[in-house]
Amino acid sequence: MVGEDAGPEETAVRLAEEAVRFPDVVELSPGAFGTISTPARGGFVRGVAVRPGTVEVGLVVRFGRPIPRVVTEVREGLGPLAGGRAVHVFVEDVVAGLGGGAPSGD
């Protein structure tokens, strides 16, 4: 688990790895202007911006479930990995027709 002492790059990598494991998340998005990203060795961690007091996560999600529920699940799931920072989740796009469908029950 990433602790409060982890640097921005390490935190961003861990959050990015975990974010794409949620079943409704298709991929991460750096946003329209690429501002949801964290500098890292060899480039950027796209879709996760680690700031001094907050973390921003940009998502592309599957069509089917209420977006507020998806956002809440992702925020709560990533919170313990954010090193004490507030987690802000942005849905940048919604896609349909990917097969497999969204999980049922909502």
PEKABEL-V12040 format. One line per field, one symbol per residue. ss: DSSP state (H for helix, E for strand, L for the rest). psi: psi as a letter, one per 40 degrees, with the letter a starting at -180 (. if undefined). A space follows every 10 residues. Layout:
# PEKABEL-V12040
ss->???
psi->???
This chain:
# PEKABEL-V12040
ss->LLLLLLLHHH HHHHHHHHHL LLLLEEEELL LLLLLLEEEE LLEEEELEEE LLLEEEEEEE EELLLLHHHH HHHHHHHHHL LLLLLEEEEE EEEEELLLLL LLLLLL
psi->ihaeeiiddd ddddddddde ehdehdiihe ideeegihhi hebihhehhh ideihhhhih iiidihdddd ddddddddde eefeiihhhh hdihiifeid iiiie.
